Amino acid sequence: MAHGYGKTALITGASAGIGRELARVFAERGYNLVLVARRAEALEQLAAELYDAWGTTVTVLPKDLSRPAAPQQIFDAVRDAGIHVDVLINNAGFGAFKGFTDTPLARVSGMVQLNVAALTAMCHLFAGPMIEAGEGRILNVASVAAFSPTPNAAVYGASKAYVLSLSEALSEELKPHNITVTALCPGLTETEFSQVATGKAGNPAVPDFMKLDARQVAQEAFDAVHAGEVVKINGLVYQLGVEWLRYTPRFMVRSIGGLYGKQLEDGF
Ligand SMILES: NC(=O)c1ccc[n+]([C@@H]2O[C@H](COP(=O)([O-])OP(=O)(O)OC[C@H]3O[C@@H](n4cnc5c(N)ncnc54)[C@H](OP(=O)(O)O)[C@@H]3O)[C@@H](O)[C@H]2O)c1
């Protein structure tokens, strides 16, 4: 039997990119869904697509997760609808690939609020009912940027290092409650991400072997979640890169980390 029958996954950032593909993969495997993002119309379209294809029950919750009250509002709406979330997927996030002081403070603060504070609040809120239920799964979308400081994308890299650290710690803490926590660490994936991060149209001009496909990333995420993997790095080139970083002096890691932001902004 497929994994999800009768179960519900809540996915943030489901209106585009990796989150939209995660919704498709979880629906195909029999999950009901709660979809969160700001663009209500895109969520409604996806809900209709998934209902037509798989008969998926989808609850659409348009919310701006960069507002501090949003996680509690989402939790309350889900509870009031009588929905138990079996799998929590914190995927919504964005980057800013520009110098630290060249990036407006409001954008920096919004990134920390979304990538760090909202994700933390969602884990805190939804872990409670999972503990009561005696099982649960959490997927937090980090990035390969989590493994090194990223000059010119400093706050983004720091936010993803936080997500990785939090996820690893929670995976230990919640293990006795039969709750798995997975940090997903994709490399450069073709979505709207780089356009949001750079403010430039189109995808960065990077070699094909560095580009990951959002559908593939979502499928690997699904498998990692159900295998209870704690850290999943997508793409062989990125797995090798992260392995190499482990044996590289920190001063080199710092300067190499800057390539990630630069690569997204300028391409090679
Ligand atoms: N693409 C990559 O190269 C890459 C690499 C590593 C990690 N990641 C991570 O993967 C995750 C998904 O990114 P993606 O590549 O799929 O980017 P994307 O195509 O830009 O999608 C981002 C999603 O997050 C939602 N979102 C953004 N701000 C939000 C807010 N304030 N409140 C609620 N939802 C919000 C967006 O929906 P709305 O605009 O409708 O709100 C959208 O659904 C992010 O955490 C990103 O950091 C991406």
The ligand as an ORCA input file, in Angstrom:
! r2SCAN-3c Opt
* xyz 0 1
  N      15.982     26.517     -5.923
  C      17.141     26.350     -5.345
  O      18.204     26.447     -5.978
  C      17.204     25.987     -3.876
  C      18.388     25.423     -3.388
  C      18.462     25.077     -2.067
  C      17.384     25.297     -1.223
  N      16.247     25.854     -1.706
  C      15.139     26.087     -0.771
  O      13.997     25.431     -1.244
  C      12.836     26.060     -0.726
  C      11.850     26.259     -1.868
  O      12.419     27.150     -2.794
  P      12.143     27.057     -4.352
  O      13.432     26.837     -5.007
  O      11.021     26.150     -4.640
  O      11.735     28.591     -4.620
  P      10.456     29.259     -5.283
  O      10.135     28.638     -6.599
  O      10.742     30.729     -5.230
  O       9.280     28.911     -4.252
  C       9.229     29.488     -2.971
  C       7.901     29.163     -2.330
  O       7.876     29.799     -1.027
  C       6.688     30.584     -0.940
  N       6.911     31.763     -0.115
  C       7.851     32.725     -0.293
  N       7.692     33.689      0.622
  C       6.634     33.321      1.397
  C       5.960     33.905      2.498
  N       6.328     35.102      3.002
  N       4.896     33.261      3.056
  C       4.492     32.078      2.545
  N       5.095     31.464      1.505
  C       6.131     32.087      0.940
  C       6.364     30.982     -2.384
  O       4.981     31.214     -2.537
  P       4.291     32.656     -2.623
  O       5.178     33.542     -3.430
  O       2.991     32.338     -3.295
  O       4.117     33.089     -1.222
  C       6.732     29.700     -3.122
  O       5.661     28.792     -3.068
  C      13.328     27.350     -0.068
  O      13.373     27.166      1.333
  C      14.716     27.539     -0.633
  O      15.545     28.244      0.251
  C      16.130     26.204     -3.015
*
